[in-house]
Amino acid sequence: MDIGPRHLIKWGIAGWTFLFVLITYFLIHDYEAIEQLIFNNNTQVLLSFIFLFLSSGIILGNIIYHISIALGFVVWSNSKKHFKDDWDLNHNLMNHPKGKEIQNLYRSRLGNVLVVNALLFSLLLSFITLVIFCFTIAISKSILLLMAIVLGLILIVLANLLFLQNTLRYFVKRINSGF
């Protein structure tokens, strides 16, 4: 598998989102500790923090991405039907004169659905983590505002996911009907 910057960013978005929400929670809860870490005059500490955030975000995002695929395609949908439909679609495209270009469009649209699905899963995981933190660490009006923002983002990303899924379904339907 060829792993390039595109994959790292694709995985990183979900992980960085989750980490950003957690850091924001602790920034609200214990500003002084986070301030000492982030606004430290020691460049090495700041660079280490940035490197740790970026690298762990990619690793965590990769895990979130694969869990969201597993839940989305294996648990919540009929995976056998999906694989058969995908096989039929690719078979139809191989016999079409512009099949390679259309197949690239299909992969791009499917990739968009998978990335937005991972982002939604990351936001849901962030919200659940915030709820757990509220019961186990601390809750305040600012933290409730953060939870409301995350909930709003969940609704926006869910609407985008539904739009992208419907667009992909229509695209596949048109391909299967012979364009």
PyMOL commands that set and color helices and strands:
alter all, ss='L'
color gray80, all
select helices_A, chain A and resi 5-29+31-38+43-75+79-94+99-136+141-176
alter helices_A, ss='H'
color red, helices_A
deselect
rebuild
show_as cartoon
